[in-house]
């Protein structure tokens, strides 16, 4: 499964020697996952993979009565 690449620029600037933080939030719609398993979201910055976030999809749980 592959998604269209999202490209953009983000400037994060601290003041003096202070560190700076920025939060990125993406809304992904129409994402269809066909079966239980692992979906991995990979973050690339300047064409370098800097991290990934695994999403584990479980199958539907049976309700026991």
PDBQT receptor file of N, H, CA, C and O in Angstrom, charges set to zero:
ATOM      1  N   UNK A   1       0.852  -1.168   0.000  1.00  0.00    +0.000 N 
ATOM      2  CA  UNK A   1       0.000   0.000   0.000  1.00  0.00    +0.000 C 
ATOM      3  C   UNK A   1       0.895   1.227   0.000  1.00  0.00    +0.000 C 
ATOM      4  O   UNK A   1       1.891   1.284   0.721  1.00  0.00    +0.000 OA
ATOM      5  N   UNK A   2       0.540   2.187  -0.796  1.00  0.00    +0.000 N 
ATOM      6  H   UNK A   2      -0.269   2.141  -1.382  1.00  0.00    +0.000 HD
ATOM      7  CA  UNK A   2       1.353   3.382  -0.903  1.00  0.00    +0.000 C 
ATOM      8  C   UNK A   2       0.436   4.601  -0.987  1.00  0.00    +0.000 C 
ATOM      9  O   UNK A   2      -0.650   4.541  -1.563  1.00  0.00    +0.000 OA
ATOM     10  N   UNK A   3       0.890   5.688  -0.411  1.00  0.00    +0.000 N 
ATOM     11  H   UNK A   3       1.772   5.736   0.057  1.00  0.00    +0.000 HD
ATOM     12  CA  UNK A   3       0.131   6.942  -0.456  1.00  0.00    +0.000 C 
ATOM     13  C   UNK A   3       0.885   7.932  -1.324  1.00  0.00    +0.000 C 
ATOM     14  O   UNK A   3       2.085   7.801  -1.567  1.00  0.00    +0.000 OA
ATOM     15  N   UNK A   4       0.143   8.923  -1.780  1.00  0.00    +0.000 N 
ATOM     16  H   UNK A   4      -0.831   9.030  -1.583  1.00  0.00    +0.000 HD
ATOM     17  CA  UNK A   4       0.763  10.004  -2.532  1.00  0.00    +0.000 C 
ATOM     18  C   UNK A   4       1.689  10.788  -1.603  1.00  0.00    +0.000 C 
ATOM     19  O   UNK A   4       1.353  11.024  -0.442  1.00  0.00    +0.000 OA
ATOM     20  N   UNK A   5       2.829  11.183  -2.103  1.00  0.00    +0.000 N 
ATOM     21  H   UNK A   5       3.101  10.991  -3.046  1.00  0.00    +0.000 HD
ATOM     22  CA  UNK A   5       3.804  11.938  -1.317  1.00  0.00    +0.000 C 
ATOM     23  C   UNK A   5       3.258  13.318  -0.965  1.00  0.00    +0.000 C 
ATOM     24  O   UNK A   5       2.622  13.976  -1.787  1.00  0.00    +0.000 OA
ATOM     25  N   UNK A   6       3.516  13.743   0.262  1.00  0.00    +0.000 N 
ATOM     26  H   UNK A   6       4.033  13.208   0.930  1.00  0.00    +0.000 HD
ATOM     27  CA  UNK A   6       3.155  15.088   0.715  1.00  0.00    +0.000 C 
ATOM     28  C   UNK A   6       4.448  15.891   0.794  1.00  0.00    +0.000 C 
ATOM     29  O   UNK A   6       5.373  15.516   1.515  1.00  0.00    +0.000 OA
ATOM     30  N   UNK A   7       4.513  16.982   0.061  1.00  0.00    +0.000 N 
ATOM     31  H   UNK A   7       3.762  17.287  -0.525  1.00  0.00    +0.000 HD
ATOM     32  CA  UNK A   7       5.710  17.821   0.061  1.00  0.00    +0.000 C 
ATOM     33  C   UNK A   7       5.378  19.185   0.635  1.00  0.00    +0.000 C 
ATOM     34  O   UNK A   7       4.266  19.683   0.455  1.00  0.00    +0.000 OA
ATOM     35  N   UNK A   8       6.338  19.795   1.329  1.00  0.00    +0.000 N 
ATOM     36  H   UNK A   8       7.241  19.390   1.476  1.00  0.00    +0.000 HD
ATOM     37  CA  UNK A   8       6.127  21.122   1.866  1.00  0.00    +0.000 C 
ATOM     38  C   UNK A   8       7.340  21.589   2.639  1.00  0.00    +0.000 C 
ATOM     39  O   UNK A   8       8.336  20.874   2.748  1.00  0.00    +0.000 OA
ATOM     40  N   UNK A   9       7.253  22.769   3.163  1.00  0.00    +0.000 N 
ATOM     41  H   UNK A   9       6.445  23.351   3.074  1.00  0.00    +0.000 HD
ATOM     42  CA  UNK A   9       8.330  23.359   3.955  1.00  0.00    +0.000 C 
ATOM     43  C   UNK A   9       7.795  23.794   5.304  1.00  0.00    +0.000 C 
ATOM     44  O   UNK A   9       6.654  24.240   5.421  1.00  0.00    +0.000 OA
ATOM     45  N   UNK A  10       8.630  23.661   6.317  1.00  0.00    +0.000 N 
ATOM     46  H   UNK A  10       9.557  23.299   6.222  1.00  0.00    +0.000 HD
ATOM     47  CA  UNK A  10       8.267  24.074   7.660  1.00  0.00    +0.000 C 
ATOM     48  C   UNK A  10       9.501  24.685   8.310  1.00  0.00    +0.000 C 
ATOM     49  O   UNK A  10      10.532  24.024   8.434  1.00  0.00    +0.000 OA
ATOM     50  N   UNK A  11       9.401  25.927   8.717  1.00  0.00    +0.000 N 
ATOM     51  H   UNK A  11       8.563  26.464   8.616  1.00  0.00    +0.000 HD
ATOM     52  CA  UNK A  11      10.501  26.596   9.411  1.00  0.00    +0.000 C 
ATOM     53  C   UNK A  11      10.209  26.598  10.905  1.00  0.00    +0.000 C 
ATOM     54  O   UNK A  11       9.167  27.084  11.343  1.00  0.00    +0.000 OA
ATOM     55  N   UNK A  12      11.141  26.051  11.683  1.00  0.00    +0.000 N 
ATOM     56  H   UNK A  12      11.988  25.657  11.327  1.00  0.00    +0.000 HD
ATOM     57  CA  UNK A  12      11.012  26.024  13.140  1.00  0.00    +0.000 C 
ATOM     58  C   UNK A  12      12.218  26.758  13.694  1.00  0.00    +0.000 C 
ATOM     59  O   UNK A  12      13.359  26.349  13.476  1.00  0.00    +0.000 OA
ATOM     60  N   UNK A  13      11.962  27.843  14.411  1.00  0.00    +0.000 N 
ATOM     61  H   UNK A  13      11.035  28.174  14.588  1.00  0.00    +0.000 HD
ATOM     62  CA  UNK A  13      13.067  28.663  14.910  1.00  0.00    +0.000 C 
ATOM     63  C   UNK A  13      12.945  28.873  16.412  1.00  0.00    +0.000 C 
ATOM     64  O   UNK A  13      11.910  29.324  16.903  1.00  0.00    +0.000 OA
ATOM     65  N   UNK A  14      13.995  28.546  17.126  1.00  0.00    +0.000 N 
ATOM     66  H   UNK A  14      14.835  28.180  16.726  1.00  0.00    +0.000 HD
ATOM     67  CA  UNK A  14      14.053  28.827  18.546  1.00  0.00    +0.000 C 
ATOM     68  C   UNK A  14      14.602  30.224  18.765  1.00  0.00    +0.000 C 
ATOM     69  O   UNK A  14      15.055  30.869  17.819  1.00  0.00    +0.000 OA
ATOM     70  N   UNK A  15      14.567  30.690  19.986  1.00  0.00    +0.000 N 
ATOM     71  H   UNK A  15      14.199  30.166  20.754  1.00  0.00    +0.000 HD
ATOM     72  CA  UNK A  15      15.103  32.002  20.327  1.00  0.00    +0.000 C 
ATOM     73  C   UNK A  15      16.397  31.793  21.089  1.00  0.00    +0.000 C 
ATOM     74  O   UNK A  15      16.414  31.103  22.108  1.00  0.00    +0.000 OA
ATOM     75  N   UNK A  16      17.476  32.379  20.610  1.00  0.00    +0.000 N 
ATOM     76  H   UNK A  16      17.463  32.940  19.782  1.00  0.00    +0.000 HD
ATOM     77  CA  UNK A  16      18.769  32.215  21.271  1.00  0.00    +0.000 C 
ATOM     78  C   UNK A  16      19.190  30.759  21.274  1.00  0.00    +0.000 C 
ATOM     79  O   UNK A  16      19.182  30.104  20.232  1.00  0.00    +0.000 OA
ATOM     80  N   UNK A  17      19.559  30.247  22.448  1.00  0.00    +0.000 N 
ATOM     81  H   UNK A  17      19.566  30.779  23.294  1.00  0.00    +0.000 HD
ATOM     82  CA  UNK A  17      19.976  28.853  22.575  1.00  0.00    +0.000 C 
ATOM     83  C   UNK A  17      18.810  27.916  22.926  1.00  0.00    +0.000 C 
ATOM     84  O   UNK A  17      19.020  26.724  23.152  1.00  0.00    +0.000 OA
ATOM     85  N   UNK A  18      17.595  28.447  22.970  1.00  0.00    +0.000 N 
ATOM     86  H   UNK A  18      17.424  29.414  22.785  1.00  0.00    +0.000 HD
ATOM     87  CA  UNK A  18      16.437  27.633  23.335  1.00  0.00    +0.000 C 
ATOM     88  C   UNK A  18      16.110  26.650  22.213  1.00  0.00    +0.000 C 
ATOM     89  O   UNK A  18      16.313  26.940  21.034  1.00  0.00    +0.000 OA
ATOM     90  N   UNK A  19      15.614  25.515  22.594  1.00  0.00    +0.000 N 
ATOM     91  H   UNK A  19      15.449  25.280  23.552  1.00  0.00    +0.000 HD
ATOM     92  CA  UNK A  19      15.181  24.550  21.589  1.00  0.00    +0.000 C 
ATOM     93  C   UNK A  19      13.792  24.928  21.107  1.00  0.00    +0.000 C 
ATOM     94  O   UNK A  19      13.089  25.708  21.750  1.00  0.00    +0.000 OA
ATOM     95  N   UNK A  20      13.409  24.376  19.985  1.00  0.00    +0.000 N 
ATOM     96  H   UNK A  20      13.981  23.742  19.462  1.00  0.00    +0.000 HD
ATOM     97  CA  UNK A  20      12.091  24.660  19.415  1.00  0.00    +0.000 C 
ATOM     98  C   UNK A  20      11.422  23.351  19.038  1.00  0.00    +0.000 C 
ATOM     99  O   UNK A  20      12.088  22.382  18.673  1.00  0.00    +0.000 OA
ATOM    100  N   UNK A  21      10.112  23.330  19.129  1.00  0.00    +0.000 N 
ATOM    101  H   UNK A  21       9.571  24.117  19.426  1.00  0.00    +0.000 HD
ATOM    102  CA  UNK A  21       9.332  22.137  18.822  1.00  0.00    +0.000 C 
ATOM    103  C   UNK A  21       8.199  22.529  17.896  1.00  0.00    +0.000 C 
ATOM    104  O   UNK A  21       7.619  23.607  18.029  1.00  0.00    +0.000 OA
ATOM    105  N   UNK A  22       7.892  21.659  16.969  1.00  0.00    +0.000 N 
ATOM    106  H   UNK A  22       8.363  20.784  16.861  1.00  0.00    +0.000 HD
ATOM    107  CA  UNK A  22       6.738  21.862  16.103  1.00  0.00    +0.000 C 
ATOM    108  C   UNK A  22       5.993  20.545  15.979  1.00  0.00    +0.000 C 
ATOM    109  O   UNK A  22       6.611  19.489  15.840  1.00  0.00    +0.000 OA
ATOM    110  N   UNK A  23       4.684  20.600  16.029  1.00  0.00    +0.000 N 
ATOM    111  H   UNK A  23       4.182  21.457  16.143  1.00  0.00    +0.000 HD
ATOM    112  CA  UNK A  23       3.853  19.403  15.896  1.00  0.00    +0.000 C 
ATOM    113  C   UNK A  23       3.258  19.371  14.495  1.00  0.00    +0.000 C 
ATOM    114  O   UNK A  23       2.738  20.373  14.004  1.00  0.00    +0.000 OA
ATOM    115  N   UNK A  24       3.339  18.224  13.868  1.00  0.00    +0.000 N 
ATOM    116  H   UNK A  24       3.760  17.409  14.267  1.00  0.00    +0.000 HD
ATOM    117  CA  UNK A  24       2.725  18.030  12.560  1.00  0.00    +0.000 C 
ATOM    118  C   UNK A  24       1.555  17.070  12.720  1.00  0.00    +0.000 C 
ATOM    119  O   UNK A  24       1.691  16.007  13.325  1.00  0.00    +0.000 OA
ATOM    120  N   UNK A  25       0.420  17.446  12.182  1.00  0.00    +0.000 N 
ATOM    121  H   UNK A  25       0.309  18.310  11.691  1.00  0.00    +0.000 HD
ATOM    122  CA  UNK A  25      -0.761  16.591  12.256  1.00  0.00    +0.000 C 
ATOM    123  C   UNK A  25      -1.277  16.407  10.840  1.00  0.00    +0.000 C 
ATOM    124  O   UNK A  25      -1.484  17.376  10.109  1.00  0.00    +0.000 OA
ATOM    125  N   UNK A  26      -1.482  15.158  10.463  1.00  0.00    +0.000 N 
ATOM    126  H   UNK A  26      -1.314  14.370  11.056  1.00  0.00    +0.000 HD
ATOM    127  CA  UNK A  26      -2.004  14.852   9.137  1.00  0.00    +0.000 C 
ATOM    128  C   UNK A  26      -3.338  14.141   9.277  1.00  0.00    +0.000 C 
ATOM    129  O   UNK A  26      -3.499  13.260  10.122  1.00  0.00    +0.000 OA
ATOM    130  N   UNK A  27      -4.266  14.518   8.464  1.00  0.00    +0.000 N 
ATOM    131  H   UNK A  27      -4.136  15.233   7.778  1.00  0.00    +0.000 HD
ATOM    132  CA  UNK A  27      -5.552  13.833   8.407  1.00  0.00    +0.000 C 
ATOM    133  C   UNK A  27      -5.564  13.030   7.116  1.00  0.00    +0.000 C 
ATOM    134  O   UNK A  27      -5.454  13.587   6.024  1.00  0.00    +0.000 OA
ATOM    135  N   UNK A  28      -5.698  11.727   7.254  1.00  0.00    +0.000 N 
ATOM    136  H   UNK A  28      -5.787  11.275   8.141  1.00  0.00    +0.000 HD
ATOM    137  CA  UNK A  28      -5.680  10.846   6.090  1.00  0.00    +0.000 C 
ATOM    138  C   UNK A  28      -7.083  10.290   5.909  1.00  0.00    +0.000 C 
ATOM    139  O   UNK A  28      -7.582   9.562   6.767  1.00  0.00    +0.000 OA
ATOM    140  N   UNK A  29      -7.721  10.632   4.795  1.00  0.00    +0.000 N 
ATOM    141  H   UNK A  29      -7.317  11.224   4.098  1.00  0.00    +0.000 HD
ATOM    142  CA  UNK A  29      -9.063  10.134   4.542  1.00  0.00    +0.000 C 
ATOM    143  C   UNK A  29      -9.031   9.122   3.399  1.00  0.00    +0.000 C 
ATOM    144  O   UNK A  29      -8.088   9.081   2.608  1.00  0.00    +0.000 OA
ATOM    145  N   UNK A  30     -10.051   8.335   3.335  1.00  0.00    +0.000 N 
ATOM    146  H   UNK A  30     -10.817   8.369   3.978  1.00  0.00    +0.000 HD
ATOM    147  CA  UNK A  30     -10.185   7.308   2.299  1.00  0.00    +0.000 C 
ATOM    148  C   UNK A  30      -9.033   6.309   2.312  1.00  0.00    +0.000 C 
ATOM    149  O   UNK A  30      -8.640   5.794   1.265  1.00  0.00    +0.000 OA
ATOM    150  N   UNK A  31      -8.506   6.041   3.474  1.00  0.00    +0.000 N 
ATOM    151  H   UNK A  31      -8.825   6.459   4.325  1.00  0.00    +0.000 HD
ATOM    152  CA  UNK A  31      -7.466   5.028   3.617  1.00  0.00    +0.000 C 
ATOM    153  C   UNK A  31      -8.155   3.704   3.921  1.00  0.00    +0.000 C 
ATOM    154  O   UNK A  31      -8.775   3.554   4.974  1.00  0.00    +0.000 OA
ATOM    155  N   UNK A  32      -8.054   2.763   3.024  1.00  0.00    +0.000 N 
ATOM    156  H   UNK A  32      -7.550   2.884   2.169  1.00  0.00    +0.000 HD
ATOM    157  CA  UNK A  32      -8.711   1.471   3.176  1.00  0.00    +0.000 C 
ATOM    158  C   UNK A  32      -7.658   0.420   3.500  1.00  0.00    +0.000 C 
ATOM    159  O   UNK A  32      -6.729   0.198   2.723  1.00  0.00    +0.000 OA
ATOM    160  N   UNK A  33      -7.809  -0.215   4.635  1.00  0.00    +0.000 N 
ATOM    161  H   UNK A  33      -8.564  -0.035   5.265  1.00  0.00    +0.000 HD
ATOM    162  CA  UNK A  33      -6.899  -1.277   5.044  1.00  0.00    +0.000 C 
ATOM    163  C   UNK A  33      -7.669  -2.574   4.899  1.00  0.00    +0.000 C 
ATOM    164  O   UNK A  33      -8.669  -2.793   5.583  1.00  0.00    +0.000 OA
ATOM    165  N   UNK A  34      -7.199  -3.437   4.001  1.00  0.00    +0.000 N 
ATOM    166  H   UNK A  34      -6.387  -3.259   3.445  1.00  0.00    +0.000 HD
ATOM    167  CA  UNK A  34      -7.973  -4.605   3.600  1.00  0.00    +0.000 C 
ATOM    168  C   UNK A  34      -7.938  -5.757   4.587  1.00  0.00    +0.000 C 
ATOM    169  O   UNK A  34      -8.871  -6.559   4.619  1.00  0.00    +0.000 OA
ATOM    170  N   UNK A  35      -6.901  -5.860   5.385  1.00  0.00    +0.000 N 
ATOM    171  H   UNK A  35      -6.143  -5.208   5.359  1.00  0.00    +0.000 HD
ATOM    172  CA  UNK A  35      -6.776  -7.016   6.277  1.00  0.00    +0.000 C 
ATOM    173  C   UNK A  35      -5.980  -6.615   7.517  1.00  0.00    +0.000 C 
ATOM    174  O   UNK A  35      -5.232  -5.638   7.489  1.00  0.00    +0.000 OA
ATOM    175  N   UNK A  36      -6.142  -7.368   8.603  1.00  0.00    +0.000 N 
ATOM    176  H   UNK A  36      -6.750  -8.161   8.625  1.00  0.00    +0.000 HD
ATOM    177  CA  UNK A  36      -5.327  -7.112   9.789  1.00  0.00    +0.000 C 
ATOM    178  C   UNK A  36      -3.840  -7.230   9.457  1.00  0.00    +0.000 C 
ATOM    179  O   UNK A  36      -3.451  -7.967   8.551  1.00  0.00    +0.000 OA
ATOM    180  N   UNK A  37      -3.034  -6.510  10.187  1.00  0.00    +0.000 N 
ATOM    181  H   UNK A  37      -3.350  -5.912  10.924  1.00  0.00    +0.000 HD
ATOM    182  CA  UNK A  37      -1.589  -6.561   9.968  1.00  0.00    +0.000 C 
ATOM    183  C   UNK A  37      -0.935  -5.251  10.373  1.00  0.00    +0.000 C 
ATOM    184  O   UNK A  37      -1.490  -4.479  11.155  1.00  0.00    +0.000 OA
ATOM    185  N   UNK A  38       0.219  -5.019   9.846  1.00  0.00    +0.000 N 
ATOM    186  H   UNK A  38       0.670  -5.646   9.211  1.00  0.00    +0.000 HD
ATOM    187  CA  UNK A  38       1.022  -3.842  10.188  1.00  0.00    +0.000 C 
ATOM    188  C   UNK A  38       1.002  -2.841   9.036  1.00  0.00    +0.000 C 
ATOM    189  O   UNK A  38       1.258  -3.192   7.884  1.00  0.00    +0.000 OA
ATOM    190  N   UNK A  39       0.693  -1.587   9.370  1.00  0.00    +0.000 N 
ATOM    191  H   UNK A  39       0.485  -1.302  10.306  1.00  0.00    +0.000 HD
ATOM    192  CA  UNK A  39       0.824  -0.480   8.425  1.00  0.00    +0.000 C 
ATOM    193  C   UNK A  39       1.879   0.437   9.016  1.00  0.00    +0.000 C 
ATOM    194  O   UNK A  39       1.787   0.817  10.183  1.00  0.00    +0.000 OA
ATOM    195  N   UNK A  40       2.869   0.794   8.232  1.00  0.00    +0.000 N 
ATOM    196  H   UNK A  40       2.944   0.485   7.283  1.00  0.00    +0.000 HD
ATOM    197  CA  UNK A  40       3.978   1.601   8.728  1.00  0.00    +0.000 C 
ATOM    198  C   UNK A  40       3.965   2.957   8.036  1.00  0.00    +0.000 C 
ATOM    199  O   UNK A  40       4.031   3.025   6.809  1.00  0.00    +0.000 OA
ATOM    200  N   UNK A  41       3.881   4.037   8.807  1.00  0.00    +0.000 N 
ATOM    201  H   UNK A  41       3.828   3.982   9.804  1.00  0.00    +0.000 HD
ATOM    202  CA  UNK A  41       3.963   5.386   8.265  1.00  0.00    +0.000 C 
ATOM    203  C   UNK A  41       5.416   5.840   8.426  1.00  0.00    +0.000 C 
ATOM    204  O   UNK A  41       5.948   5.857   9.536  1.00  0.00    +0.000 OA
ATOM    205  N   UNK A  42       6.047   6.205   7.319  1.00  0.00    +0.000 N 
ATOM    206  H   UNK A  42       5.615   6.191   6.417  1.00  0.00    +0.000 HD
ATOM    207  CA  UNK A  42       7.469   6.552   7.324  1.00  0.00    +0.000 C 
ATOM    208  C   UNK A  42       7.614   8.036   7.029  1.00  0.00    +0.000 C 
ATOM    209  O   UNK A  42       6.990   8.557   6.105  1.00  0.00    +0.000 OA
ATOM    210  N   UNK A  43       8.446   8.718   7.823  1.00  0.00    +0.000 N 
ATOM    211  H   UNK A  43       8.952   8.294   8.574  1.00  0.00    +0.000 HD
ATOM    212  CA  UNK A  43       8.691  10.147   7.657  1.00  0.00    +0.000 C 
ATOM    213  C   UNK A  43      10.062  10.358   7.027  1.00  0.00    +0.000 C 
ATOM    214  O   UNK A  43      11.082   9.914   7.554  1.00  0.00    +0.000 OA
ATOM    215  N   UNK A  44      10.062  11.044   5.888  1.00  0.00    +0.000 N 
ATOM    216  H   UNK A  44       9.234  11.405   5.460  1.00  0.00    +0.000 HD
ATOM    217  CA  UNK A  44      11.305  11.402   5.200  1.00  0.00    +0.000 C 
ATOM    218  C   UNK A  44      11.467  12.916   5.271  1.00  0.00    +0.000 C 
ATOM    219  O   UNK A  44      10.505  13.652   5.048  1.00  0.00    +0.000 OA
ATOM    220  N   UNK A  45      12.656  13.380   5.573  1.00  0.00    +0.000 N 
ATOM    221  H   UNK A  45      13.437  12.783   5.754  1.00  0.00    +0.000 HD
ATOM    222  CA  UNK A  45      12.990  14.795   5.502  1.00  0.00    +0.000 C 
ATOM    223  C   UNK A  45      14.248  14.923   4.680  1.00  0.00    +0.000 C 
ATOM    224  O   UNK A  45      15.254  14.269   4.953  1.00  0.00    +0.000 OA
ATOM    225  N   UNK A  46      14.187  15.779   3.661  1.00  0.00    +0.000 N 
ATOM    226  H   UNK A  46      13.369  16.311   3.440  1.00  0.00    +0.000 HD
ATOM    227  CA  UNK A  46      15.304  15.957   2.719  1.00  0.00    +0.000 C 
ATOM    228  C   UNK A  46      15.761  14.611   2.166  1.00  0.00    +0.000 C 
ATOM    229  O   UNK A  46      16.958  14.326   2.114  1.00  0.00    +0.000 OA
ATOM    230  N   UNK A  47      14.799  13.789   1.753  1.00  0.00    +0.000 N 
ATOM    231  H   UNK A  47      13.827  14.021   1.795  1.00  0.00    +0.000 HD
ATOM    232  CA  UNK A  47      15.060  12.478   1.149  1.00  0.00    +0.000 C 
ATOM    233  C   UNK A  47      15.759  11.495   2.077  1.00  0.00    +0.000 C 
ATOM    234  O   UNK A  47      16.325  10.505   1.612  1.00  0.00    +0.000 OA
ATOM    235  N   UNK A  48      15.728  11.752   3.376  1.00  0.00    +0.000 N 
ATOM    236  H   UNK A  48      15.269  12.556   3.754  1.00  0.00    +0.000 HD
ATOM    237  CA  UNK A  48      16.308  10.821   4.353  1.00  0.00    +0.000 C 
ATOM    238  C   UNK A  48      15.198  10.331   5.270  1.00  0.00    +0.000 C 
ATOM    239  O   UNK A  48      14.411  11.124   5.787  1.00  0.00    +0.000 OA
ATOM    240  N   UNK A  49      15.139   9.003   5.469  1.00  0.00    +0.000 N 
ATOM    241  H   UNK A  49      15.778   8.359   5.049  1.00  0.00    +0.000 HD
ATOM    242  CA  UNK A  49      14.165   8.450   6.388  1.00  0.00    +0.000 C 
ATOM    243  C   UNK A  49      14.611   8.777   7.806  1.00  0.00    +0.000 C 
ATOM    244  O   UNK A  49      15.696   8.383   8.233  1.00  0.00    +0.000 OA
ATOM    245  N   UNK A  50      13.757   9.508   8.537  1.00  0.00    +0.000 N 
ATOM    246  H   UNK A  50      12.876   9.828   8.190  1.00  0.00    +0.000 HD
ATOM    247  CA  UNK A  50      14.160   9.890   9.894  1.00  0.00    +0.000 C 
ATOM    248  C   UNK A  50      13.332   9.195  10.973  1.00  0.00    +0.000 C 
ATOM    249  O   UNK A  50      13.676   9.254  12.153  1.00  0.00    +0.000 OA
ATOM    250  N   UNK A  51      12.251   8.544  10.577  1.00  0.00    +0.000 N 
ATOM    251  H   UNK A  51      11.971   8.496   9.618  1.00  0.00    +0.000 HD
ATOM    252  CA  UNK A  51      11.456   7.851  11.570  1.00  0.00    +0.000 C 
ATOM    253  C   UNK A  51      10.269   7.158  10.946  1.00  0.00    +0.000 C 
ATOM    254  O   UNK A  51       9.912   7.395   9.792  1.00  0.00    +0.000 OA
ATOM    255  N   UNK A  52       9.670   6.295  11.743  1.00  0.00    +0.000 N 
ATOM    256  H   UNK A  52       9.961   6.103  12.680  1.00  0.00    +0.000 HD
ATOM    257  CA  UNK A  52       8.462   5.619  11.281  1.00  0.00    +0.000 C 
ATOM    258  C   UNK A  52       7.543   5.366  12.475  1.00  0.00    +0.000 C 
ATOM    259  O   UNK A  52       7.983   5.277  13.621  1.00  0.00    +0.000 OA
ATOM    260  N   UNK A  53       6.269   5.257  12.167  1.00  0.00    +0.000 N 
ATOM    261  H   UNK A  53       5.912   5.330  11.236  1.00  0.00    +0.000 HD
ATOM    262  CA  UNK A  53       5.269   5.004  13.192  1.00  0.00    +0.000 C 
ATOM    263  C   UNK A  53       4.479   3.773  12.767  1.00  0.00    +0.000 C 
ATOM    264  O   UNK A  53       3.783   3.805  11.752  1.00  0.00    +0.000 OA
ATOM    265  N   UNK A  54       4.581   2.688  13.534  1.00  0.00    +0.000 N 
ATOM    266  H   UNK A  54       5.147   2.663  14.358  1.00  0.00    +0.000 HD
ATOM    267  CA  UNK A  54       3.819   1.493  13.176  1.00  0.00    +0.000 C 
ATOM    268  C   UNK A  54       2.376   1.602  13.654  1.00  0.00    +0.000 C 
ATOM    269  O   UNK A  54       2.101   2.129  14.732  1.00  0.00    +0.000 OA
ATOM    270  N   UNK A  55       1.472   1.099  12.842  1.00  0.00    +0.000 N 
ATOM    271  H   UNK A  55       1.696   0.670  11.966  1.00  0.00    +0.000 HD
ATOM    272  CA  UNK A  55       0.069   1.014  13.219  1.00  0.00    +0.000 C 
ATOM    273  C   UNK A  55      -0.332  -0.447  13.057  1.00  0.00    +0.000 C 
ATOM    274  O   UNK A  55      -0.354  -0.977  11.946  1.00  0.00    +0.000 OA
ATOM    275  N   UNK A  56      -0.645  -1.087  14.169  1.00  0.00    +0.000 N 
ATOM    276  H   UNK A  56      -0.627  -0.657  15.072  1.00  0.00    +0.000 HD
ATOM    277  CA  UNK A  56      -1.020  -2.502  14.154  1.00  0.00    +0.000 C 
ATOM    278  C   UNK A  56      -2.536  -2.607  14.056  1.00  0.00    +0.000 C 
ATOM    279  O   UNK A  56      -3.256  -2.096  14.914  1.00  0.00    +0.000 OA
ATOM    280  N   UNK A  57      -3.013  -3.263  13.024  1.00  0.00    +0.000 N 
ATOM    281  H   UNK A  57      -2.428  -3.678  12.328  1.00  0.00    +0.000 HD
ATOM    282  CA  UNK A  57      -4.444  -3.433  12.787  1.00  0.00    +0.000 C 
ATOM    283  C   UNK A  57      -4.833  -4.832  13.235  1.00  0.00    +0.000 C 
ATOM    284  O   UNK A  57      -4.316  -5.821  12.714  1.00  0.00    +0.000 OA
ATOM    285  N   UNK A  58      -5.753  -4.920  14.208  1.00  0.00    +0.000 N 
ATOM    286  H   UNK A  58      -6.173  -4.118  14.631  1.00  0.00    +0.000 HD
ATOM    287  CA  UNK A  58      -6.239  -6.205  14.676  1.00  0.00    +0.000 C 
ATOM    288  C   UNK A  58      -7.525  -6.560  13.962  1.00  0.00    +0.000 C 
ATOM    289  O   UNK A  58      -8.245  -5.687  13.477  1.00  0.00    +0.000 OA
ATOM    290  N   UNK A  59      -7.808  -7.848  13.902  1.00  0.00    +0.000 N 
ATOM    291  H   UNK A  59      -7.224  -8.558  14.296  1.00  0.00    +0.000 HD
ATOM    292  CA  UNK A  59      -9.065  -8.306  13.328  1.00  0.00    +0.000 C 
ATOM    293  C   UNK A  59     -10.216  -8.007  14.270  1.00  0.00    +0.000 C 
ATOM    294  O   UNK A  59     -10.003  -7.702  15.444  1.00  0.00    +0.000 OA
ATOM    295  N   UNK A  60     -11.427  -8.092  13.759  1.00  0.00    +0.000 N 
ATOM    296  H   UNK A  60     -11.600  -8.339  12.806  1.00  0.00    +0.000 HD
ATOM    297  CA  UNK A  60     -12.617  -7.850  14.579  1.00  0.00    +0.000 C 
ATOM    298  C   UNK A  60     -12.699  -8.888  15.685  1.00  0.00    +0.000 C 
ATOM    299  O   UNK A  60     -12.434 -10.069  15.463  1.00  0.00    +0.000 OA
ATOM    300  N   UNK A  61     -13.066  -8.443  16.872  1.00  0.00    +0.000 N 
ATOM    301  H   UNK A  61     -13.281  -7.483  17.052  1.00  0.00    +0.000 HD
ATOM    302  CA  UNK A  61     -13.200  -9.327  18.022  1.00  0.00    +0.000 C 
ATOM    303  C   UNK A  61     -14.601  -9.925  18.033  1.00  0.00    +0.000 C 
ATOM    304  O   UNK A  61     -15.588  -9.220  17.819  1.00  0.00    +0.000 OA
ATOM    305  N   UNK A  62     -14.680 -11.203  18.277  1.00  0.00    +0.000 N 
ATOM    306  H   UNK A  62     -13.879 -11.776  18.450  1.00  0.00    +0.000 HD
ATOM    307  CA  UNK A  62     -15.981 -11.864  18.409  1.00  0.00    +0.000 C 
ATOM    308  C   UNK A  62     -16.552 -11.569  19.787  1.00  0.00    +0.000 C 
ATOM    309  O   UNK A  62     -15.828 -11.593  20.782  1.00  0.00    +0.000 OA
ATOM    310  N   UNK A  63     -17.854 -11.289  19.847  1.00  0.00    +0.000 N 
ATOM    311  H   UNK A  63     -18.442 -11.270  19.038  1.00  0.00    +0.000 HD
ATOM    312  CA  UNK A  63     -18.494 -11.024  21.124  1.00  0.00    +0.000 C 
ATOM    313  C   UNK A  63     -19.019 -12.356  21.676  1.00  0.00    +0.000 C 
ATOM    314  O   UNK A  63     -19.783 -13.058  21.014  1.00  0.00    +0.000 OA
ATOM    315  N   UNK A  64     -18.601 -12.684  22.883  1.00  0.00    +0.000 N 
ATOM    316  H   UNK A  64     -17.980 -12.113  23.421  1.00  0.00    +0.000 HD
ATOM    317  CA  UNK A  64     -19.010 -13.924  23.508  1.00  0.00    +0.000 C 
ATOM    318  C   UNK A  64     -20.165 -13.617  24.459  1.00  0.00    +0.000 C 
ATOM    319  O   UNK A  64     -20.057 -12.741  25.317  1.00  0.00    +0.000 OA
ATOM    320  N   UNK A  65     -21.263 -14.339  24.302  1.00  0.00    +0.000 N 
ATOM    321  H   UNK A  65     -21.352 -15.051  23.606  1.00  0.00    +0.000 HD
ATOM    322  CA  UNK A  65     -22.424 -14.109  25.180  1.00  0.00    +0.000 C 
ATOM    323  C   UNK A  65     -22.663 -15.283  26.063  1.00  0.00    +0.000 C 
ATOM    324  O   UNK A  65     -23.595 -15.271  26.867  1.00  0.00    +0.000 OA
TER     325      UNK A  65
